[in-house]
Amino acid sequence: MLSIIIPTKNEERYLPALLLSIQKQGISDYEVIVADAQSTDHTREIAKSFGCKVVEGGNPAKGRNEGVKVASGESLLFADADIVLPQGFLKDALSELKERELDVASVRLNPGQAHTKLILDIFYNYPVLAMEKVLPHGAMCIFATKKIFKEVGGFDTTIALAEDHYFTREAERYGEFGILRSATVLISARRFYTDGWVKTYLKYLACETYMILKGPMRSKVLSYRFDHYSQDRV
């Protein structure tokens, strides 16, 4: 079984599209767990209406960890609430994971519009492919076995920014990591519009540099603000 774990906080606008895309994947052996951080909108009601398990969450790292506690599957998919899985995504991804014998994996990101895709290709997709075996990256959509998750100790809830990248780097110590070639996910560009493309790039570049030189970013100087992004951007 595949356990899909989604951390949420006030995601009533975006969550339905993700859950509907999961239902259209054409696989049956899966469950969806929504780890909700006390949403004040209809996020929980929406999750329950789609048949999801709902558990108490927190920041994204805590939400993922809480989701795994109730997960029945030995295969895990950690998905951000504002992504959409293209048709056939899970079949292609699961097939490639098996073929390449990957224990943890992430994907390339597609924000939809041609100009934003080009920017993301240059500053994220191409670099993470190039550094796949040297410096693992994982964001917004990460596959892992439950065995690897337990060996790593889960996501570090004390990290202020890029705890997902840190998780993949720790996981690579225990198993095989890869960026999937067969599958990309559609993402919302809301965080780039809200924070600005240049500011967002410089923020993550600074975090990347800090992680390489000193380790995970635990300082609040650079941090991820859950439920921060504007709801009027796609």
Buried (B, 14 or more C-beta within 10 A) or exposed (E): EBBBBBBBBBBBBBBBBBBEBBBEBEEEEBBBBBBBBEBEBBBBEBBEEBEBBBBEBBBBBBBBBBBBEBBEBEBBBBBBBBBBBBEBBBBBBBBBBEEEEBBBBBBBBBBEEEEBBEBBBEBBBEBBBEEBEEBBBBBBBBBBBBBBBEBBEBBBBEBBBBBBBBBBBBBBEBBBBBBBEBBBBBBBBBBBBBBEBEEBBEBBEBBBEBBEEEEBBBEEEBBBEBBEBEBEEB
